[in-house]
Amino acid sequence: MIDFATAFSKKPLIAILRGVTSNDAISVSTTLVGAGFRILEVPLNSPDPLESIALISKRYGADAIIGAGTVLTIDQVVAVAAAGGRIIVSPNMDPKVGKAAIDRGLYWCPGIATPSEAFAALENGASALKVFPAEMVPPPAIAAMRAVLPKDTVIAAVGGITPKMMAPYLAAGVNGFGLGSALFQPYYTTEEIAQRAKAFIETLEGQG
């Protein structure tokens, strides 16, 4: 079973499937895994998110990290773990949520926007830092944080990311990205999702 470090190193892009339905969970995840994505997040404010997580985990759990986003409570962590999720992504930095995730062997990716939040998240065992919303933390601010954070800190910029925005964030020291509406919307066809995934991947690889 793939671990977070391997999945992120293979393709440092997290697909955020906000609004995906359980009926579309397999077709959407098949498209993204086929494109090369190895981390898929179903936000808990999607329709039947736990069912979608269970379906995707059963199909792709050996080759990809599947989990939940917008996780705000310990009870939600417990439910995601029971559904087969392996990563907990939050918009905020709540150590209680982090402990609940880590105690269950899950990866924890909390949202941070300041150095204080970043250091607190790392102290509490975060696998990666989700800089969110990226619109509020521009590349120069991330570069300043990167200069003082431990060298091996994994940083993902999330919020409004498009292919055109990737280069300055990468130059600032971001390791990867969480991709939302520019990659997936419930009304996108699988063909459109595949095209959008290709655009992100080609842009990322072009920066290497």
PAZAPA-4460 file (N, C-alpha, C; in steps of 0.05 Angstrom, whole numbers, plus 32768, in hexadecimal, padded with zeros to 4 digits):
% residues 208
    n_x    n_y    n_z   ca_x   ca_y   ca_z    c_x    c_y    c_z   seq   type   mol
   8011   7FE8   8000   8000   8000   8000   8012   8019   8000     1      M     A
   800C   802B   7FEF   801D   8043   7FEB   801B   8055   8004     2      I     A
   8031   8062   800B   8031   8075   8021   8030   8092   8017     3      D     A
   802C   80A4   8029   8028   80C0   8020   8041   80CB   8012     4      F     A
   8058   80C6   801E   8071   80D1   8012   8075   80C7   7FF5     5      A     A
   806F   80AE   7FF1   8072   80A3   7FD6   805E   80AE   7FC3     6      T     A
   8045   80AF   7FCD   802F   80BA   7FBC   8035   80D7   7FB4     7      A     A
   803D   80E7   7FC7   8042   8103   7FC2   805A   8107   7FB0     8      F     A
   806E   80F7   7FB3   8086   80FA   7FA2   8080   80F1   7F86     9      S     A
   806F   80DE   7F82   8068   80D5   7F67   8059   80EB   7F58    10      K     A
   8047   80F8   7F65   8037   810E   7F59   802E   8121   7F6F    11      K     A
   803C   8137   7F74   8036   8148   7F8B   801D   815A   7F86    12      P     A
   8008   814C   7F7E   7FEE   815A   7F79   7FD8   814B   7F88    13      L     A
   7FC8   815A   7F97   7FB2   814E   7FA6   7F98   8156   7F98    14      I     A
   7F89   8142   7F8E   7F6F   8148   7F81   7F5A   814C   7F96    15      A     A
   7F4D   8163   7F96   7F38   816A   7FA9   7F1D   8166   7F9B    16      I     A
   7F0E   8151   7FA2   7EF6   814A   7F93   7EDD   8155   7FA2    17      L     A
   7EDD   816F   7FA6   7EC6   817B   7FB4   7EAD   8179   7FA3    18      R     A
   7E98   816C   7FAF   7E7F   816A   7FA1   7E7B   8150   7F91    19      G     A
   7E90   813F   7F91   7E8D   8125   7F83   7E77   8115   7F90    20      V     A
   7E68   8106   7F80   7E54   80F4   7F8B   7E5E   80D8   7F8B    21      T     A
   7E52   80C7   7F9B   7E5A   80AB   7F9C   7E55   809D   7F82    22      S     A
   7E42   80A7   7F72   7E3D   809B   7F58   7E54   80A1   7F44    23      N     A
   7E62   80B7   7F48   7E78   80BF   7F36   7E93   80BA   7F42    24      D     A
   7E94   80B1   7F5B   7EAE   80AE   7F68   7EC2   809D   7F59    25      A     A
   7EB9   8086   7F4F   7ECB   8074   7F42   7ED4   807E   7F27    26      I     A
   7EC2   8089   7F17   7ECA   8093   7EFD   7EDD   80AB   7F00    27      S     A
   7ED8   80BD   7F13   7EEA   80D4   7F17   7F05   80CB   7F21    28      V     A
   7F05   80B9   7F35   7F1F   80B0   7F40   7F2F   80A0   7F2B    29      S     A
   7F21   8090   7F1B   7F2E   8081   7F06   7F3C   8094   7EF3    30      T     A
   7F2F   80A9   7EEB   7F3A   80BD   7ED9   7F53   80C9   7EE5    31      T     A
   7F52   80D1   7EFF   7F68   80DF   7F0B   7F80   80CC   7F12    32      L     A
   7F7A   80B4   7F1B   7F8F   80A1   7F20   7F9D   8099   7F06    33      V     A
   7F8C   8097   7EF1   7F98   8091   7ED7   7FAA   80A7   7ECD    34      G     A
   7FA4   80C0   7ED5   7FB4   80D6   7ECC   7FCE   80D8   7EDC    35      A     A
   7FCF   80CB   7EF3   7FE7   80CB   7F03   7FE3   80D5   7F20    36      G     A
   7FCC   80DE   7F27   7FC7   80E8   7F42   7FC9   80D0   7F56    37      F     A
   7FD5   80D6   7F6D   7FD8   80C1   7F81   7FCD   80C9   7F9C    38      R     A
   7FC1   80E1   7F9E   7FB4   80EA   7FB7   7F99   80F7   7FAF    39      I     A
   7F84   80EC   7FB9   7F69   80F5   7FB3   7F5A   80FC   7FCD    40      L     A
   7F4E   8113   7FCE   7F40   811D   7FE6   7F23   8122   7FE0    41      E     A
   7F11   8117   7FEF   7EF5   811C   7FED   7EEC   812E   8004    42      V     A
   7EE7   8147   8000   7EDF   8159   8016   7EC5   814F   8023    43      P     A
   7EC3   8151   803D   7EAC   8146   804B   7E92   8156   8046    44      L     A
   7E94   816D   8039   7E7B   817B   8032   7E72   8174   8015    45      N     A
   7E7B   815D   800C   7E72   8152   7FF3   7E5A   813F   7FF9    46      S     A
   7E4A   8138   7FE4   7E34   8125   7FE9   7E3F   8109   7FF0    47      P     A
   7E36   80FD   8005   7E3E   80E1   800D   7E5C   80DE   800C    48      D     A
   7E6C   80EF   8019   7E89   80EE   8016   7E95   80D4   8020    49      P     A
   7E8A   80C9   8036   7E96   80B1   8041   7E92   8099   802E    50      L     A
   7E7B   8098   8021   7E76   8083   800D   7E8A   8086   7FF6    51      E     A
   7E8E   809E   7FED   7EA2   80A2   7FD7   7EBE   809A   7FDF    52      S     A
   7EC5   80A2   7FF7   7EE0   809A   8001   7EE2   807C   8003    53      I     A
   7ECE   806E   800D   7ECF   8051   800E   7ED1   8044   7FF3    54      A     A
   7EC2   804E   7FE0   7EC3   8043   7FC4   7EDE   8047   7FB8    55      L     A
   7EE9   805F   7FBA   7F02   8065   7FAD   7F19   8056   7FBB    56      I     A
   7F17   8054   7FD6   7F2C   8046   7FE5   7F2C   8028   7FDD    57      S     A
   7F15   801D   7FDA   7F13   8000   7FD3   7F20   7FFB   7FB8    58      K     A
   7F1C   800E   7FA5   7F26   800A   7F8A   7F44   8012   7F88    59      R     A
   7F4C   8028   7F94   7F67   8032   7F8F   7F78   8036   7FA8    60      Y     A
   7F6F   802B   7FBF   7F7D   802F   7FD8   7F99   8025   7FD9    61      G     A
   7F9F   8011   7FC8   7FBA   8006   7FC9   7FCE   8018   7FBA    62      A     A
   7FC4   8027   7FA7   7FD6   8036   7F95   7FD4   8054   7F99    63      D     A
   7FC1   805D   7FAA   7FBD   807A   7FAE   7FB4   807F   7FCB    64      A     A
   7FB9   8097   7FD4   7FB0   809F   7FEF   7F94   80AC   7FEC    65      I     A
   7F80   80A1   7FF8   7F65   80AB   7FF6   7F5D   80B6   8012    66      I     A
   7F50   80CC   8013   7F47   80D6   802D   7F33   80ED   802A    67      G     A
   7F32   80FD   803F   7F1D   8111   8041   7F28   812D   8045    68      A     A
   7F1A   8140   803B   7F20   815C   8040   7F0A   8169   8050    69      G     A
   7F0F   8182   8059   7EFD   8191   806A   7EF6   8181   8083    70      T     A
   7F0A   8174   808E   7F06   8164   80A7   7F0B   8177   80BF    71      V     A
   7EF6   8179   80CF   7EF7   818E   80E5   7EF4   8182   8101    72      L     A
   7EEC   8169   8103   7EE7   815D   811E   7EF3   8142   8121    73      T     A
   7EF7   8139   813A   7F01   811E   813F   7EED   8109   8135    74      I     A
   7ED3   810E   8138   7EBF   80FB   812E   7EC2   80F7   8110    75      D     A
   7EC8   810C   8102   7ECB   8109   80E5   7EE4   80F9   80DE    76      Q     A
   7EF9   80FD   80ED   7F11   80EC   80E9   7F0B   80CF   80ED    77      V     A
   7EFC   80C9   8102   7EF5   80AD   8108   7EE4   80A1   80F0    78      V     A
   7ED2   80B1   80E6   7EC1   80A8   80D0   7ED1   80A4   80B6    79      A     A
   7EE3   80B5   80B1   7EF4   80B3   8099   7F05   809A   809B    80      V     A
   7F11   8095   80B2   7F21   807D   80B6   7F11   8064   80B2    81      A     A
   7EF8   8064   80BC   7EE7   804D   80B9   7EE0   8048   809C    82      A     A
   7EDF   805D   808C   7ED9   805B   806F   7EF1   8052   805F    83      A     A
   7F08   8051   806B   7F20   8048   805C   7F32   805F   8054    84      G     A
   7F2B   8078   805D   7F3C   808F   8056   7F56   808D   8064    85      G     A
   7F6B   8099   8058   7F86   8098   8064   7F93   80B3   8067    86      R     A
   7F85   80C8   805E   7F90   80E3   8061   7F7A   80F5   806B    87      I     A
   7F81   8107   807E   7F6E   811A   8089   7F78   8136   8081    88      I     A
   7F68   8144   8072   7F6F   815F   8069   7F5C   8173   8075    89      V     A
   7F66   8188   8081   7F55   819C   808E   7F5B   81B8   8084    90      S     A
   7F48   81CA   8086   7F4D   81E6   807F   7F5B   81F5   8095    91      P     A
   7F5C   81E9   80AD   7F68   81F6   80C4   7F7C   81E3   80D2    92      N     A
   7F88   81EE   80E7   7F9C   81DE   80F6   7F91   81D9   8112    93      M     A
   7F85   81C1   8115   7F79   81B9   812F   7F89   81A1   8139    94      D     A
   7F99   81A4   814E   7FA9   818E   8158   7F99   8176   8160    95      P     A
   7F80   817A   816A   7F6F   8164   8172   7F68   8152   815A    96      K     A
   7F62   815F   8143   7F5D   8150   812B   7F76   8141   8122    97      V     A
   7F8D   814F   8124   7FA6   8142   811C   7FAC   812A   812D    98      G     A
   7FA8   812C   8147   7FAE   8115   8158   7F9B   80FE   8152    99      K     A
   7F82   8104   814D   7F6F   80EF   8147   7F77   80E1   812D   100      A     A
   7F81   80F0   811A   7F89   80E3   8101   7FA2   80D2   8105   101      A     A
   7FB6   80DE   8112   7FCF   80D0   8115   7FCC   80B7   8127   102      I     A
   7FBB   80B9   813B   7FB6   80A2   814D   7FAA   808B   813D   103      D     A
   7F9D   8091   8127   7F91   807C   8116   7FA2   8074   80FE   104      R     A
   7FBA   807E   80FE   7FCD   8077   80E8   7FC7   8086   80CE   105      G     A
   7FB9   809C   80D0   7FB3   80AC   80B8   7FC6   80C3   80B5   106      L     A
   7FC9   80CC   809C   7FD9   80E3   8097   7FC9   80FD   809C   107      Y     A
   7FD6   8111   80A7   7FC8   812A   80AE   7FD4   8141   809F   108      W     A
   7FC2   8150   8091   7FCB   8167   8080   7FBA   817F   8088   109      C     A
   7FC2   818E   809D   7FB2   81A4   80A6   7FB6   81BE   8096   110      P     A
   7FA3   81CF   8097   7FA6   81E9   808A   7FB5   81FC   809B   111      G     A
   7FC8   820B   808F   7FD7   821F   809E   7FDA   8238   808D   112      I     A
   7FDE   824F   809A   7FE2   8268   808B   7FF7   8279   8098   113      A     A
   8002   8270   80AE   8017   8280   80BC   802D   826E   80C5   114      T     A
   8045   8279   80CB   805B   8269   80D6   8053   825B   80F0   115      P     A
   8045   8269   8101   803D   825D   811B   802C   8244   8117   116      S     A
   8019   8246   8104   8008   822E   80FE   8019   8218   80F2   117      E     A
   802C   8220   80E1   803D   820C   80D3   804D   81FC   80E8   118      A     A
   805B   820A   80FA   806B   81FD   810D   805A   81EC   8120   119      F     A
   8043   81F6   8128   8031   81E7   813A   8028   81CD   812C   120      A     A
   8021   81CF   8113   8018   81B7   8104   802E   81A2   8102   121      A     A
   8047   81AB   80FD   805D   8198   80FB   8062   818B   8117   122      L     A
   8061   819B   812C   8065   8191   8147   8050   817C   814E   123      E     A
   8038   817F   8142   8023   816C   8148   8021   8155   8134   124      N     A
   8035   8153   8123   8037   813B   8112   802C   813D   80F6   125      G     A
   8028   8155   80EB   801D   8157   80D0   802F   814A   80BC   126      A     A
   8023   813C   80A9   8033   8130   8093   803A   8145   807E   127      S     A
   8028   8159   807B   802C   816E   8067   801D   8186   8071   128      A     A
   8026   819E   8068   8018   81B7   806E   8008   81C0   8056   129      L     A
   7FEF   81C5   805B   7FDD   81D0   8046   7FDC   81EE   8049   130      K     A
   7FEA   81FC   8038   7FE9   821A   8039   7FCE   8222   802D   131      V     A
   7FBC   822C   803E   7FA1   8232   8035   7F95   824A   8044   132      F     A
   7F86   825A   8035   7F84   825A   8017   7F9C   8267   800B   133      P     A
   7FA6   825B   7FF5   7FBE   8265   7FE8   7FBB   8282   7FDF   134      A     A
   7FA3   828A   7FD9   7F9F   82A6   7FD1   7FA7   82BA   7FE6   135      E     A
   7FA7   82B1   8000   7FAE   82C2   8016   7FCC   82BF   801D   136      M     A
   7FD9   82AB   8012   7FF5   82A6   8019   8005   82A5   7FFE   137      V     A
   800D   82BC   7FF3   801A   82BC   7FD9   8036   82B0   7FDA   138      P     A
   8042   82AB   7FC3   805C   829E   7FC3   8071   82AB   7FD4   139      P     A
   8074   82C6   7FD5   8088   82D2   7FE7   8085   82CA   8004   140      P     A
   806C   82C8   800D   8067   82C1   8029   806E   82A4   802E   141      A     A
   8069   8292   801A   8071   8276   801D   808F   8274   801D   142      I     A
   809D   8283   800C   80BA   8282   800B   80C5   828A   8027   143      A     A
   80B9   829E   8034   80C2   82A6   804E   80BE   8290   8063   144      A     A
   80A7   8282   8061   80A3   826C   8073   80B6   8255   806E   145      M     A
   80B9   824F   8054   80CB   8239   804D   80E7   823D   8058   146      R     A
   80F0   8256   805A   810B   825C   8063   810F   8254   8080   147      A     A
   80FA   8253   8090   80FD   824D   80AC   80F2   8232   80B4   148      V     A
   80E3   8225   80A3   80D8   820B   80A9   80ED   81F5   80A5   149      L     A
   80EA   81DE   80B2   80FD   81C8   80AD   80FE   81C2   808F   150      P     A
   8116   81BB   8086   811A   81B7   8069   8108   81A1   805D   151      K     A
   8101   818D   806D   80F2   8177   8062   80D3   817B   8064   152      D     A
   80CB   8193   806C   80AE   8199   806E   80A1   8198   8053   153      T     A
   808B   8189   8051   807C   8187   8038   8066   819C   8038   154      V     A
   8066   81AD   8024   8052   81C3   8022   8042   81C0   8009   155      I     A
   8028   81C2   800B   8016   81C1   7FF4   8005   81DB   7FF5   156      A     A
   8005   81E9   7FDF   7FF5   8201   7FDC   7FD9   81F9   7FD2   157      A     A
   7FC5   8204   7FDF   7FA9   81FC   7FD9   7F97   8215   7FD9   158      V     A
   7F87   8216   7FC5   7F74   822C   7FC3   7F78   823D   7FAA   159      G     A
   7F67   8239   7F96   7F68   8249   7F7E   7F7F   8243   7F6C   160      G     A
   7F8C   822C   7F6F   7FA4   8225   7F5F   7F9B   821E   7F42   161      I     A
   7FA8   822A   7F2F   7FA5   8223   7F13   7FC1   821C   7F08   162      T     A
   7FC3   8210   7EF0   7FDD   820A   7EE5   7FEF   8223   7EE3   163      P     A
   7FE4   823A   7EDD   7FF4   8252   7EDA   8000   825C   7EF4   164      K     A
   7FF4   8254   7F0A   7FFD   825E   7F24   8013   824C   7F30   165      M     A
   8019   8235   7F24   802A   8222   7F31   8047   822B   7F33   166      M     A
   8052   8237   7F1E   806E   823D   7F1D   8078   824F   7F33   167      A     A
   806A   8265   7F39   8074   8276   7F4F   8072   8269   7F6B   168      P     A
   805E   8258   7F6F   805D   824A   7F88   8073   8235   7F8B   169      Y     A
   8079   8227   7F75   808F   8214   7F76   80A9   8222   7F7B   170      L     A
   80AD   8239   7F6E   80C5   8248   7F72   80C8   8252   7F8F   171      A     A
   80B2   8256   7F9C   80B2   825F   7FB8   80B7   8248   7FCC   172      A     A
   80B7   822F   7FC2   80BD   8219   7FD4   80A6   8206   7FD9   173      G     A
   8090   820A   7FCC   807A   81F7   7FCF   8081   81DC   7FC2   174      V     A
   8079   81C6   7FCF   807F   81AC   7FC4   806A   81A1   7FB1   175      N     A
   8051   81AB   7FB5   803B   81A1   7FA4   8022   81B1   7FA9   176      G     A
   800C   81A7   7F9F   7FF3   81B7   7F9F   7FDB   81A5   7FA5   177      F     A
   7FC7   81B2   7FB1   7FAC   81A6   7FB3   7F9B   81B4   7F9D   178      G     A
   7F8E   81A4   7F8D   7F80   81AF   7F76   7F62   81AB   7F79   179      L     A
   7F53   81C1   7F78   7F37   81C0   7F7B   7F27   81C4   7F62   180      G     A
   7F19   81DA   7F60   7F07   81DE   7F4A   7F14   81E1   7F2F   181      S     A
   7F2D   81E7   7F2E   7F3B   81E8   7F14   7F41   81CC   7F09   182      A     A
   7F3E   81B8   7F1A   7F42   819C   7F12   7F27   818D   7F11   183      L     A
   7F17   8191   7F25   7EFE   8182   7F27   7EE6   8193   7F30   184      F     A
   7ED0   8190   7F21   7EB6   819A   7F29   7EA2   8183   7F23   185      Q     A
   7E8D   8180   7F33   7E7B   816A   7F2E   7E6F   8169   7F12   186      P     A
   7E6E   8180   7F04   7E63   8180   7EE9   7E78   817C   7ED3   187      Y     A
   7E91   8179   7EDA   7EA5   8174   7EC6   7EA2   8157   7EBC   188      Y     A
   7EA5   8153   7EA2   7EA5   8137   7E98   7EC0   812B   7E9F   189      T     A
   7EC2   8110   7E9D   7EDB   8103   7EA2   7EF0   810B   7E8E   190      T     A
   7EE8   8111   7E75   7EFA   811A   7E61   7F06   8135   7E69   191      E     A
   7EF5   8147   7E73   7EFF   8161   7E7B   7F11   815F   7E94   192      E     A
   7F0A   814E   7EA6   7F1C   8149   7EBD   7F37   813F   7EB4   193      I     A
   7F37   812D   7EA1   7F50   8122   7E97   7F61   8138   7E8A   194      A     A
   7F54   814A   7E7B   7F62   8160   7E6E   7F6E   8173   7E83   195      Q     A
   7F5F   8179   7E97   7F68   818B   7EAC   7F7F   817E   7EBC   196      R     A
   7F7C   8165   7EC2   7F92   8156   7ECF   7FAB   8157   7EBF   197      A     A
   7FA9   8153   7EA5   7FC0   8153   7E93   7FCE   816E   7E94   198      K     A
   7FBE   8183   7E94   7FC9   819F   7E93   7FD9   81A4   7EAD   199      A     A
   7FCF   819B   7EC4   7FDD   819F   7EDD   7FF7   818F   7EDD   200      F     A
   7FF5   8176   7ED5   800C   8164   7ED6   8022   816E   7EC2   201      I     A
   801A   8176   7EAB   802E   8180   7E97   803B   8199   7EA1   202      E     A
   802C   81AB   7EAE   8037   81C3   7EB8   804B   81BD   7ECF   203      T     A
   8043   81AB   7EE1   8054   81A3   7EF7   806E   8197   7EEC   204      L     A
   806C   8185   7EDA   8084   8177   7ECF   8096   818B   7EBF   205      E     A
   8089   819F   7EB4   8098   81B3   7EA5   80A9   81C5   7EB7   206      G     A
   80A2   81C5   7ED1   80B2   81D5   7EE4   80CA   81C7   7EEF   207      Q     A
   80CB   81AC   7EE9   80E0   819C   7EF5   80FC   81A2   7EE9   208      G     A
***
